[in-house]
Amino acid sequence: MSILRYSYPTMLKRSKSLSYRQQVTSMTTVLMNFLVEHQLIVIDPFHEDGSLREDLVLRSTDLTDVGNEFFREVFPKWSAYIDRGGDIHKTTILLNGLNKLQM
């Protein structure tokens, strides 16, 4: 069974606000770069030009075992931090969380 972990199109549909959509795009780009860099994802979330795929949907089968744990344990904390006004580009929470998972 494949569990939905993240849907970029759904996130974009939540608001028509341009600033919200830009924040979602920035957050998704940072997150996908992190997943790729740390080999937590088995699909390519980017087009050849480096832009995000507009139809990007992550399912549990698109992630490694550690990637799935990461989405259950770490991603919600980083997302809550961003929702409280945190810096999208600060990935300390992601990195610290990943390090704990890999211990």
DSSP file (Angstrom, degrees, kcal/mol; ACC not computed):
  #  RESIDUE AA STRUCTURE BP1 BP2  ACC     N-H-->O    O-->H-N    N-H-->O    O-->H-N    TCO  KAPPA ALPHA  PHI   PSI    X-CA   Y-CA   Z-CA
    1    1 A M              0   0    0      0, 0.0     2,-0.6     0, 0.0    59,-0.0   0.000 360.0 360.0 360.0 133.0    0.0    0.0    0.0
    2    2 A S        -     0   0    0     58,-0.1     2,-0.4    57,-0.0    57,-0.0  -0.861 360.0-153.9-101.5 122.4    1.3    3.4   -1.0
    3    3 A I        -     0   0    0     -2,-0.6    57,-2.4     1,-0.0     2,-0.3  -0.799  20.6-117.0 -99.9 134.4    0.7    6.2    1.5
    4    4 A L  E     +A   59   0A   0     -2,-0.4    55,-0.3    55,-0.2     3,-0.1  -0.536  37.3 169.5 -68.0 125.9    0.5    9.8    0.4
    5    5 A R  E     -     0   0A   0     53,-3.2     2,-0.3     1,-0.3    54,-0.2   0.744  62.9  -2.4-106.9 -36.4    3.4   11.8    2.0
    6    6 A Y  E     -A   58   0A   0     52,-1.8    52,-3.6     4,-0.0     2,-0.5  -0.950  51.3-166.4-161.5 135.9    3.3   15.2    0.2
    7    7 A S  E  >  -A   57   0A   0     -2,-0.3     4,-2.2    50,-0.2    50,-0.2  -0.922   2.7-171.3-130.7 107.4    1.4   16.8   -2.6
    8    8 A Y  H  > S+     0   0    0     48,-2.4     4,-2.2    -2,-0.5     5,-0.2   0.925  89.5  51.5 -61.6 -47.0    2.7   20.0   -4.1
    9    9 A P  H  > S+     0   0    0      0, 0.0     4,-1.7     0, 0.0    -1,-0.2   0.899 110.6  49.2 -59.7 -38.7   -0.4   20.6   -6.3
   10   10 A T  H  > S+     0   0    0      1,-0.2     4,-0.7     2,-0.2    -2,-0.2   0.909 109.4  51.8 -66.0 -41.6   -2.7   20.2   -3.2
   11   11 A M  H >< S+     0   0    0     -4,-2.2     3,-0.9     1,-0.2     4,-0.3   0.910 109.9  49.5 -60.4 -41.9   -0.6   22.6   -1.2
   12   12 A L  H >< S+     0   0    0     -4,-2.2     3,-1.0     1,-0.2    -1,-0.2   0.846 105.2  58.2 -66.0 -33.7   -0.8   25.2   -3.9
   13   13 A K  H 3< S+     0   0    0     -4,-1.7    -1,-0.2     1,-0.2    -2,-0.2   0.620  84.2  82.6 -73.2 -12.4   -4.6   24.8   -4.1
   14   14 A R  T << S+     0   0    0     -3,-0.9     2,-0.3    -4,-0.7    -1,-0.2   0.741 105.2  10.2 -67.0 -21.9   -5.1   25.7   -0.5
   15   15 A S    <   -     0   0    0     -3,-1.0    -1,-0.2    -4,-0.3     6,-0.0  -0.992  51.8-147.9-155.9 147.9   -4.9   29.5   -1.3
   16   16 A K        +     0   0    0     -2,-0.3     2,-0.2    -3,-0.1    -1,-0.1   0.455  63.3 123.0 -92.2  -2.8   -4.9   31.8   -4.2
   17   17 A S     >  -     0   0    0      1,-0.2     4,-2.4     2,-0.1     5,-0.2  -0.407  59.7-145.0 -61.9 127.0   -2.7   34.2   -2.4
   18   18 A L  H  > S+     0   0    0      1,-0.2     4,-2.3     2,-0.2     5,-0.2   0.887  99.2  51.9 -62.3 -40.3    0.5   34.8   -4.4
   19   19 A S  H  > S+     0   0    0      2,-0.2     4,-2.1     1,-0.2    -1,-0.2   0.900 110.3  48.9 -65.7 -39.3    2.7   35.1   -1.3
   20   20 A Y  H  > S+     0   0    0      2,-0.2     4,-2.5     1,-0.2    -2,-0.2   0.934 111.5  49.1 -63.3 -45.7    1.3   31.8    0.1
   21   21 A R  H  X S+     0   0    0     -4,-2.4     4,-2.2     1,-0.2    -2,-0.2   0.870 110.8  50.3 -63.6 -37.3    2.0   30.1   -3.3
   22   22 A Q  H  X S+     0   0    0     -4,-2.3     4,-2.6     2,-0.2    -1,-0.2   0.896 110.3  50.3 -66.8 -39.3    5.5   31.5   -3.4
   23   23 A Q  H  X S+     0   0    0     -4,-2.1     4,-2.9     2,-0.2    -2,-0.2   0.914 110.5  49.3 -64.8 -42.7    6.1   30.2    0.2
   24   24 A V  H  X S+     0   0    0     -4,-2.5     4,-2.7     2,-0.2     5,-0.2   0.912 112.2  48.4 -62.7 -42.8    4.8   26.8   -0.7
   25   25 A T  H  X S+     0   0    0     -4,-2.2     4,-2.3     2,-0.2    -2,-0.2   0.920 113.7  46.4 -64.5 -43.7    7.1   26.7   -3.8
   26   26 A S  H  X S+     0   0    0     -4,-2.6     4,-2.5     2,-0.2    -2,-0.2   0.933 114.3  47.6 -63.2 -46.0   10.1   27.8   -1.8
   27   27 A M  H  X S+     0   0    0     -4,-2.9     4,-2.6     1,-0.2    -2,-0.2   0.919 113.2  48.0 -62.1 -44.7    9.4   25.3    1.0
   28   28 A T  H  X S+     0   0    0     -4,-2.7     4,-2.8    -5,-0.2     5,-0.2   0.889 111.2  50.9 -65.0 -39.7    8.9   22.5   -1.5
   29   29 A T  H  X S+     0   0    0     -4,-2.3     4,-2.4    -5,-0.2    -2,-0.2   0.935 112.5  45.5 -63.5 -46.8   12.1   23.3   -3.3
   30   30 A V  H  X S+     0   0    0     -4,-2.5     4,-2.2     2,-0.2    -2,-0.2   0.930 115.2  48.3 -61.5 -45.7   14.1   23.4   -0.1
   31   31 A L  H  X S+     0   0    0     -4,-2.6     4,-2.5    -5,-0.2    -2,-0.2   0.927 112.7  46.6 -62.0 -47.0   12.5   20.1    1.1
   32   32 A M  H  X S+     0   0    0     -4,-2.8     4,-2.5     1,-0.2     5,-0.2   0.890 111.1  52.0 -66.3 -39.0   13.1   18.3   -2.2
   33   33 A N  H  X S+     0   0    0     -4,-2.4     4,-2.8    -5,-0.2    -1,-0.2   0.911 110.9  49.1 -61.2 -41.0   16.7   19.5   -2.4
   34   34 A F  H  X S+     0   0    0     -4,-2.2     4,-2.0     2,-0.2    -2,-0.2   0.928 111.4  48.5 -63.3 -45.9   17.2   18.2    1.1
   35   35 A L  H  <>S+     0   0    0     -4,-2.5     5,-3.0     1,-0.2     6,-0.7   0.905 115.2  44.5 -62.7 -42.0   15.7   14.8    0.2
   36   36 A V  H ><5S+     0   0    0     -4,-2.5     3,-1.5     3,-0.2    -2,-0.2   0.941 112.1  52.0 -66.8 -47.8   17.7   14.5   -2.9
   37   37 A E  H 3<5S+     0   0    0     -4,-2.8    -2,-0.2     1,-0.3    -1,-0.2   0.842 116.1  40.2 -58.1 -36.2   21.0   15.6   -1.2
   38   38 A H  T 3<5S-     0   0    0     -4,-2.0    -1,-0.3    -5,-0.2    -2,-0.2   0.247 111.3-119.1-101.2  12.1   20.5   13.0    1.6
   39   39 A Q  T < 5S+     0   0    0     -3,-1.5    -3,-0.2     1,-0.1    28,-0.2   0.881  71.8 132.4  54.7  46.7   19.3   10.3   -0.7
   40   40 A L      < +     0   0    0     -5,-3.0    24,-2.0    -6,-0.2     2,-0.4   0.443  58.3  62.7-101.3  -3.8   15.9    9.9    1.0
   41   41 A I  B     -B   63   0B   0     -6,-0.7    22,-0.3    22,-0.3    21,-0.1  -0.942  57.3-162.9-128.0 143.2   13.9   10.0   -2.3
   42   42 A V  S    S+     0   0    0     20,-3.3     2,-0.3    -2,-0.4    21,-0.2   0.424  73.6  64.5-107.8   0.1   13.9    7.5   -5.2
   43   43 A I  S    S-     0   0    0     19,-0.7    -2,-0.1     0, 0.0    15,-0.0  -0.769  86.7-111.1-114.3 165.7   12.2    9.8   -7.8
   44   44 A D        -     0   0    0     -2,-0.3    -2,-0.0     1,-0.1   -12,-0.0  -0.872  24.0-170.0 -97.8 113.3   13.4   13.0   -9.3
   45   45 A P        +     0   0    0      0, 0.0     8,-2.4     0, 0.0     2,-0.3   0.465  63.6  72.8 -81.3   0.6   11.2   15.9   -8.1
   46   46 A F  B    S-C   52   0C   0      6,-0.2     6,-0.2   -14,-0.1     2,-0.1  -0.831  76.8-123.0-119.1 152.3   12.7   18.3  -10.6
   47   47 A H    >   -     0   0    0      4,-3.3     3,-1.9    -2,-0.3     6,-0.1  -0.320  46.6 -94.6 -74.7 171.1   12.6   19.0  -14.3
   48   48 A E  T 3  S+     0   0    0      1,-0.3    -1,-0.1     2,-0.1    -2,-0.0   0.793 126.8  58.6 -60.4 -28.4   15.8   19.0  -16.3
   49   49 A D  T 3  S-     0   0    0      2,-0.1    -1,-0.3     1,-0.0     3,-0.1   0.447 121.5-106.3 -82.3   0.9   16.0   22.8  -15.9
   50   50 A G  S <  S+     0   0    0     -3,-1.9     2,-0.1     1,-0.3    -2,-0.1   0.370  78.2 130.1  93.0  -5.0   16.0   22.4  -12.1
   51   51 A S        -     0   0    0      1,-0.1    -4,-3.3    -5,-0.1    -1,-0.3  -0.472  66.0 -94.5 -81.3 155.7   12.4   23.6  -11.6
   52   52 A L  B     -C   46   0C   0     -6,-0.2     2,-0.4    -2,-0.1    -6,-0.2  -0.362  38.5-109.0 -65.9 143.6    9.9   21.7   -9.5
   53   53 A R    >   -     0   0    0     -8,-2.4     3,-1.4     1,-0.2    -1,-0.1  -0.623  22.6-142.0 -69.9 130.3    7.6   19.3  -11.2
   54   54 A E  T 3  S+     0   0    0     -2,-0.4    -1,-0.2     1,-0.3    -2,-0.1   0.778 100.4  49.6 -66.2 -26.7    4.2   20.9  -11.1
   55   55 A D  T 3  S+     0   0    0    -47,-0.1     2,-0.3   -46,-0.1    -1,-0.3   0.076  79.0 152.8 -99.1  22.5    2.5   17.4  -10.6
   56   56 A L    <   +     0   0    0     -3,-1.4   -48,-2.4   -11,-0.1     2,-0.4  -0.375  10.1 163.8 -64.8 115.6    4.9   16.4   -7.7
   57   57 A V  E     -A    7   0A   0     -2,-0.3     2,-0.5   -50,-0.2   -50,-0.2  -0.992  22.5-152.4-132.6 123.5    3.2   14.0   -5.4
   58   58 A L  E     -A    6   0A   0    -52,-3.6   -53,-3.2    -2,-0.4   -52,-1.8  -0.849  14.5-178.4-100.8 129.1    5.3   11.9   -3.0
   59   59 A R  E >   -A    4   0A   0     -2,-0.5     3,-2.3   -55,-0.3     4,-0.3  -0.784  44.8-101.2-116.4 164.7    4.1    8.6   -1.8
   60   60 A S  G >  S+     0   0    0    -57,-2.4     3,-1.2     1,-0.3     8,-0.1   0.820 122.5  59.5 -56.5 -31.3    5.7    6.2    0.6
   61   61 A T  G 3  S+     0   0    0      1,-0.2    -1,-0.3   -58,-0.1   -59,-0.0   0.630  97.6  60.8 -73.6 -12.3    7.0    4.1   -2.3
   62   62 A D  G <  S+     0   0    0     -3,-2.3   -20,-3.3     2,-0.1   -19,-0.7   0.457 101.4  66.0 -89.6  -2.7    8.9    7.2   -3.6
   63   63 A L  B <  S-B   41   0B   0     -3,-1.2   -22,-0.3    -4,-0.3   -23,-0.1  -0.827  83.0-114.9-120.1 155.2   11.0    7.4   -0.5
   64   64 A T     >  -     0   0    0    -24,-2.0     4,-2.3    -2,-0.3     5,-0.2  -0.247  43.9 -97.1 -72.5 173.4   13.6    5.2    1.2
   65   65 A D  H  > S+     0   0    0      1,-0.2     4,-2.0     2,-0.2     5,-0.2   0.922 130.5  45.9 -59.5 -43.5   12.8    3.6    4.5
   66   66 A V  H  > S+     0   0    0      1,-0.2     4,-2.8     2,-0.2    -1,-0.2   0.880 109.2  56.6 -66.4 -36.9   14.6    6.4    6.3
   67   67 A G  H  > S+     0   0    0      2,-0.2     4,-2.0     1,-0.2    -2,-0.2   0.884 106.9  48.6 -61.2 -39.3   12.8    8.9    4.0
   68   68 A N  H  X S+     0   0    0     -4,-2.3     4,-1.6     2,-0.2    -1,-0.2   0.909 112.0  48.0 -67.4 -42.3    9.5    7.5    5.2
   69   69 A E  H  X S+     0   0    0     -4,-2.0     4,-3.0     1,-0.2     5,-0.4   0.913 109.2  55.5 -60.8 -41.7   10.6    7.8    8.8
   70   70 A F  H  X>S+     0   0    0     -4,-2.8     5,-2.3     1,-0.2     4,-2.1   0.906 107.2  48.7 -56.7 -45.5   11.7   11.3    8.1
   71   71 A F  H  <5S+     0   0    0     -4,-2.0    -1,-0.2     1,-0.2    -2,-0.2   0.819 115.8  43.9 -68.9 -29.6    8.3   12.3    6.8
   72   72 A R  H  <5S+     0   0    0     -4,-1.6    -2,-0.2    -5,-0.1    -1,-0.2   0.884 129.6  21.6 -78.2 -39.6    6.6   10.8    9.9
   73   73 A E  H  <5S+     0   0    0     -4,-3.0     4,-0.3    -5,-0.2    -3,-0.2   0.858 131.4  25.2-100.2 -41.7    9.0   12.1   12.5
   74   74 A V  T >X5S+     0   0    0     -4,-2.1     4,-1.8    -5,-0.4     3,-0.8   0.886 106.7  63.4 -99.9 -46.4   10.9   15.2   11.2
   75   75 A F  H 3><S+     0   0    0     -5,-2.3     4,-2.8     1,-0.2     5,-0.2   0.870  99.4  55.8 -54.1 -43.8    8.9   16.9    8.5
   76   76 A P  H 3> S+     0   0    0      0, 0.0     4,-2.1     0, 0.0    -1,-0.2   0.870 107.5  50.4 -58.7 -34.9    5.9   17.8   10.7
   77   77 A K  H <> S+     0   0    0     -3,-0.8     4,-2.0    -4,-0.3    -2,-0.2   0.921 112.8  45.0 -68.5 -43.4    8.3   19.7   13.1
   78   78 A W  H  X S+     0   0    0     -4,-1.8     4,-2.2     2,-0.2    -1,-0.2   0.906 112.9  51.4 -66.1 -41.6    9.9   21.7   10.3
   79   79 A S  H  X S+     0   0    0     -4,-2.8     4,-2.4     2,-0.2    -2,-0.2   0.899 110.1  48.8 -62.4 -41.8    6.5   22.4    8.8
   80   80 A A  H  X S+     0   0    0     -4,-2.1     4,-1.4    -5,-0.2    -1,-0.2   0.892 108.9  53.9 -64.8 -39.7    5.2   23.7   12.1
   81   81 A Y  H  <>S+     0   0    0     -4,-2.0     5,-2.2     1,-0.2    -2,-0.2   0.912 110.8  45.9 -59.8 -43.8    8.3   25.8   12.5
   82   82 A I  H ><5S+     0   0    0     -4,-2.2     3,-2.2     1,-0.2    -2,-0.2   0.907 108.0  56.3 -66.6 -42.3    7.7   27.4    9.1
   83   83 A D  H 3<5S+     0   0    0     -4,-2.4    -1,-0.2     1,-0.3    -2,-0.2   0.795 103.2  56.0 -60.2 -28.0    4.0   28.0    9.9
   84   84 A R  T 3<5S-     0   0    0     -4,-1.4    -1,-0.3    -3,-0.2    -2,-0.2   0.338 134.4 -88.9 -86.5   7.4    5.1   29.9   13.0
   85   85 A G  T < 5S+     0   0    0     -3,-2.2    -3,-0.2     1,-0.2    -2,-0.2   0.581  74.7 156.6  99.7  11.5    7.1   32.3   10.8
   86   86 A G      < -     0   0    0     -5,-2.2     2,-0.5    -6,-0.2    -1,-0.2  -0.220  53.4 -88.0 -69.0 161.2   10.4   30.4   10.7
   87   87 A D    >   -     0   0    0      1,-0.2     3,-1.5     2,-0.1    -1,-0.1  -0.579  29.0-150.8 -73.7 119.4   13.0   30.7    7.9
   88   88 A I  T 3  S+     0   0    0     -2,-0.5    -1,-0.2     1,-0.3    -6,-0.1   0.836  95.5  55.0 -58.8 -34.9   12.2   28.3    5.1
   89   89 A H  T 3  S+     0   0    0      2,-0.1     2,-0.9     1,-0.0    -1,-0.3   0.527  82.9  96.1 -82.4  -5.2   15.9   28.1    4.2
   90   90 A K    <   +     0   0    0     -3,-1.5     3,-0.3     1,-0.1     4,-0.2  -0.767  46.7 173.5 -87.8 108.0   17.0   27.1    7.7
   91   91 A T     >  +     0   0    0     -2,-0.9     4,-2.8     1,-0.2     5,-0.2   0.152  41.3 113.4-103.6  18.6   17.2   23.3    7.5
   92   92 A T  H  > S+     0   0    0      1,-0.2     4,-3.0     2,-0.2     5,-0.3   0.900  78.3  51.4 -57.1 -43.2   18.7   22.7   11.0
   93   93 A I  H  > S+     0   0    0     -3,-0.3     4,-2.2     1,-0.2    -1,-0.2   0.908 112.1  47.5 -61.4 -42.0   15.6   21.0   12.2
   94   94 A L  H  > S+     0   0    0      2,-0.2     4,-2.4    -4,-0.2    -2,-0.2   0.937 115.1  44.4 -64.3 -47.0   15.7   18.7    9.1
   95   95 A L  H  X S+     0   0    0     -4,-2.8     4,-2.5     2,-0.2    -2,-0.2   0.918 114.7  47.3 -66.6 -44.8   19.3   17.9    9.5
   96   96 A N  H  X S+     0   0    0     -4,-3.0     4,-1.9    -5,-0.2    -1,-0.2   0.909 113.5  49.4 -62.7 -41.8   19.2   17.3   13.3
   97   97 A G  H  X S+     0   0    0     -4,-2.2     4,-1.9    -5,-0.3    -2,-0.2   0.908 111.2  48.8 -63.8 -42.7   16.1   15.1   12.9
   98   98 A L  H  X S+     0   0    0     -4,-2.4     4,-1.9     1,-0.2    -2,-0.2   0.915 108.6  53.7 -63.7 -42.8   17.7   13.1   10.1
   99   99 A N  H  < S+     0   0    0     -4,-2.5     4,-0.4     1,-0.2    -1,-0.2   0.889 108.1  50.3 -59.5 -39.3   20.9   12.6   12.2
  100  100 A K  H >< S+     0   0    0     -4,-1.9     3,-0.8     1,-0.2    -1,-0.2   0.883 109.5  51.5 -66.1 -37.8   18.7   11.2   15.1
  101  101 A L  H 3< S+     0   0    0     -4,-1.9    -1,-0.2     1,-0.2    -2,-0.2   0.836 109.3  50.6 -66.3 -31.8   17.0    8.8   12.7
  102  102 A Q  T 3<        0   0    0     -4,-1.9    -1,-0.2     1,-0.2    -2,-0.2   0.459 360.0 360.0 -88.7  -0.7   20.3    7.5   11.5
  103  103 A M    <         0   0    0     -3,-0.8    -1,-0.2    -4,-0.4    -2,-0.1   0.481 360.0 360.0 -73.6 360.0   21.8    6.9   14.9
